[in-house]
Amino acid sequence: MTLLWGTYPAAGLGTPAGLGEGIWRSTRPDDPAAEQVIDLPAPSFLVAHPRLPLVYAACELPASEVVVLDVRRPAAPRIVARLATGGADACHLLLAPDSRTLYVSHYSSGDLAVVPLGEDGVPVDDAPAQLLGHSGSGPNAERQEGPHAHSSLIAPGGRHVLVVDLGTDELRRYRILDGGLLEPDGIAATLPPGAGPRHAAVRGHLLYVTCELDHRLRTLRWDDASSTATVIAETPSTLAPPRSAELQDAHVALVPGHGGDVLLASVRGADVIAVFDVAPEGELTYRGAFDAGYWPRHFAAVGDRLLVGEERGHRVRSFALADVIGMPPEGGIGDVAELPYAAGEVVSPACITEI
């Protein structure tokens, strides 16, 4: 097994890139000791091709690019292609289910790049086929002065790409066509002003959206007929208080539990991962939160382990997934559990992928 970590510059997000940061590699999820295997400027998000020995890295730069890596030799990955995405600060990649299109979300310019891929997994051209922009803003003058596409996902039913826009409090909708996306296609959902939606997880016809700015986790129900989603429930992302800074919600994902699904959400500032039990019909019940280190940005379940990147702690933590899904309910409101973990050094970890 090989695990790759994308990183920010050592001084952190927003500082000059290309000063020696890059991609780190570890080989055992239970022992996250890692080494840097290639230099790249701010490769903050990675996605692996499901069938080919390729990894796509989004370099989060004012003039962003996607780098395609051949990882047949994981200890010495080789660059096989790089493509300027046309937007600013690429922060998320989505590979289409058929692996023939890569969707690139740009935080600062707020747009989505559509990159067709050949049978060999390499971009078919030297520029995106589409760069889909957007307009709008939100009430948070500091963070919502314009659109900020933070991530994208395939909508329930598989007919649309949804862009989660932190700046406009919207999920933008694009119909999937042969060779591209339909523009414009509309707004799939509007969240409360100032919510700041960031990432989403899908379970059947439900979407769970973590909102960075108002620290709420919202459940939306997707309607196939109208291709829209409606907020049906919301809950605080954690009851744990701020520790290192103001709360900033980050990543959300579903994992199987003993009696059903469990939803995990990382919350920076509180520096925890919150644990929610998911009822068969989708209702969330907060169970508690555990200490995830300094500024837990991204996490992933790999085999029987949960791997968490401490972006500002410059470490990764490896928890037994059984300990996470078996964590008892909090003893008091806002309690933070301490779970055993193994740790390894990675400078400014931003994202993990398994190859």
Salt bridges, closest charged atoms under 4 A:
ASP30 OD2 - ARG28 NH2 2.89
GLU35 OE2 - ARG25 NH1 3.80
GLU65 OE2 - ARG82 NH2 2.60
ASP70 OD2 - ARG72 NH2 2.48
ASP70 OD2 - ARG78 NH2 3.19
ASP111 OD1 - HIS106 ND1 3.15
GLU119 OE2 - ARG100 NH1 3.09
GLU145 OE2 - HIS148 NE2 2.96
ASP165 OD2 - ARG172 NH1 2.47
GLU170 OE1 - HIS134 NE2 2.96
ASP185 OD2 - HIS160 NE2 3.58
ASP185 OD2 - ARG173 NE 3.27
GLU212 OE2 - ARG143 NH2 3.14
GLU212 OE1 - ARG198 NH1 2.75
GLU212 OE2 - ARG268 NH2 3.42
ASP214 OD2 - ARG218 NH2 2.70
GLU234 OE2 - ARG216 NE 3.18
GLU234 OE1 - ARG218 NE 3.24
ASP249 OD1 - HIS215 ND1 3.63
ASP261 OD2 - ARG203 NE 2.77
ASP277 OD1 - ARG287 NH2 2.63
ASP291 OD1 - ARG243 NH2 3.23
ASP291 OD1 - ARG317 NH1 3.82
GLU310 OE2 - ARG315 NH2 3.13
GLU310 OE2 - ARG317 NE 2.85
GLU311 OE1 - ARG297 NH1 3.23
